[in-house]
Amino acid sequence: MARLPVRLRGLATIAVAGLVLACSSIPGAVAQPSAFDAWLEGVKRDAAAAGISETTIETALAGLAPIERVLELDRKQPEFTRTFWAYLDRAVSARRIERGRRMLAKHRALLERVRGKYNVQPRYLVAFWGLESDFGRYTGGYSVIGALATLAYDERRGAFFRAQLIDALRILDQGHIALANMQGSWAGAMGQLQFMPSTFTSYAVDFDGDGRRDIWTDLPDVFASAAHYLSSIGWRGDEIWGREVRLPAGFDWELARLKMRKPIMEWRRLGVRRADGSELPRADISGAIVLPAGHKGPAFLIYGNFDKIMNWNRSLLYAIAIGHLSDRIAGRSPLLAARPAQEKPLSRAQVEEMQSLLVDLGFDPGAPDGVVGSKTRDALRAFQRQAKMAPDGYPTPELLAGLRQVATARSKTN
Ligand code: CA
């Protein structure tokens, strides 16, 4: 939940020069009410109208100024796309698996009580905990109010963060956490499971009954809040997230799509097996095949709970990491797919070139922005079909080379 919706992140390049001017102060000069202060007065009026006490508003917003570092982080764009194995190795490291197993054993009784109420299996709660804050060790050192005010004042996603700021003030007003302890990520995600304030408002739970919903330090509240969120969006306590599978020779890559749901019996009929080669279970559920590293990488059959993980964080790699970490914490085996000798990540510039070439060749990958989204994947599939390549929609340096070749040949004949 820490991460912002992917699409919002893509907008992070527009400069807001006005903000720098607004918060720079000249030593010795007579203090002028800045544009930020004027804006903050509006926030105060909104907060009061939302029923938040004047004491909370004045205390929490006193002396506030935009945090430069938050804006820097918000504008930062990764130079390279993340490859599957690089992501997985980091997210599901041996150290994290080991720690997760110890945490599962240590907090077993509490986690079972939480399962009793919300029907979410303990190993998933521990996996979310591990990925979000490394089991509570890194919850972010930013003032949540300061970070949210900075992003709310920034015009690009002002409305979203302004609403989060009001919710954060409400949380303070209700006494769940003291102002000084209300810390979080640069984007305002709070506590050991990195809830945004609006998620807190809707789903945080006082499971230990001390009168405060404390997702920073009360582990019962941390686990129960996550479980409450998951169960509210439809998590199934009697189903797994998915599993690694083996696809038959001649598998139709067009079927490997997140939205292509089929009953498990249909996948069996198509020759899909468990990764170890044994039959898929005879279960009455539907799933989709996903190929996070393209057709040469591992294949997964994912079920309904996978969508719930993606509700938490809209990243396919994150969702697979949660599922796999939960498996490893529960003692299941590593992935069986062969690892490539080396994975070559694509740079943003290369992705952008790929998108421009697709446009030149008459495909529609969306506006070239260096980010691989579903439109780019669909356009890549269309190109691969035309070029008689395996249509997996997965961008690689080889595919970029293929695109360049076709584009060059095309320009020579025209
Ligand atoms: Ca509590």
Residues whose N, C-alpha, C, O or C-beta is under 5 A from the ligand:
A	BS01	CA	D206 F207 D208 G209 D210 G211 R212 R213 D214 D218 D221
